[in-house]
Amino acid sequence: MIAVDVNNVAELHDAGYRVLNEGLGREAARAFLNLSFGGTGNYTEEKKLFPPMTDAEHEEMMAAIIADAKTKGEA
């Protein structure tokens, strides 16, 4: 279990994304987040504006999240 300060929005966001990503995988986590946060517009067209995250980008993001967790004593 990860100890998270629920009053720290950035910490809660990072921990939540880390858990989703590890549990679902990056593409499923992204799809879940897109489903969870309703919006407006045309998803089919707008998704073309943001290419999928590369494996290198994903690894870099996860390394930063893990390093931050280690700094805070959560990993």
C-alpha positions in Angstrom: 0.0 0.0 0.0 1.2 3.5 -0.8 0.9 6.2 1.8 -0.5 9.3 0.1 -1.3 12.7 1.4 -4.8 13.1 0.0 -4.5 16.9 0.5 -1.5 17.0 -1.8 -3.1 17.0 -5.3 0.2 16.4 -7.2 1.2 13.5 -4.9 -2.3 11.9 -5.2 -2.3 12.3 -8.9 1.2 10.8 -9.3 0.4 7.9 -7.0 -2.9 7.2 -8.7 -1.4 7.2 -12.1 1.4 4.9 -11.0 -1.1 2.4 -9.6 -3.3 2.5 -12.7 -0.3 2.2 -15.0 1.2 -0.7 -13.1 -2.1 -2.5 -12.8 -3.6 -1.9 -16.2 -0.6 -1.0 -18.5 -0.1 2.4 -20.0 -2.6 2.2 -22.9 -5.4 0.8 -20.7 -4.6 3.4 -18.0 -4.8 6.2 -20.5 -8.1 4.8 -21.9 -9.5 4.5 -18.4 -8.6 8.1 -17.6 -10.1 9.3 -20.8 -13.3 7.5 -19.9 -13.3 8.8 -16.3 -13.0 12.4 -17.2 -15.8 13.4 -19.4 -15.2 16.2 -21.9 -16.4 17.9 -24.9 -15.4 17.7 -28.5 -14.7 14.9 -31.0 -12.4 12.3 -29.4 -11.9 10.5 -32.7 -10.5 13.6 -34.3 -8.7 15.1 -31.3 -6.8 11.9 -30.5 -4.9 12.4 -33.8 -3.4 15.5 -32.4 -1.6 13.6 -29.7 0.4 10.6 -30.9 0.8 7.6 -28.6 3.5 7.8 -26.0 6.6 6.1 -27.1 8.2 3.3 -25.0 11.1 5.6 -24.2 8.8 8.5 -23.1 6.8 6.0 -21.0 10.0 4.6 -19.3 11.2 8.2 -18.7 7.9 9.2 -17.1 7.8 6.1 -14.9 11.5 6.5 -13.9 10.7 10.0 -12.7 7.6 8.9 -10.7 9.6 6.0 -9.1 12.5 8.4 -8.3 10.1 10.8 -6.7 8.5 8.0 -4.7 11.9 6.8 -3.5 12.8 10.3 -2.4 9.5 10.4 -0.3 10.2 6.9 1.1 7.2 5.3 -0.8 9.1 2.8 -2.9 
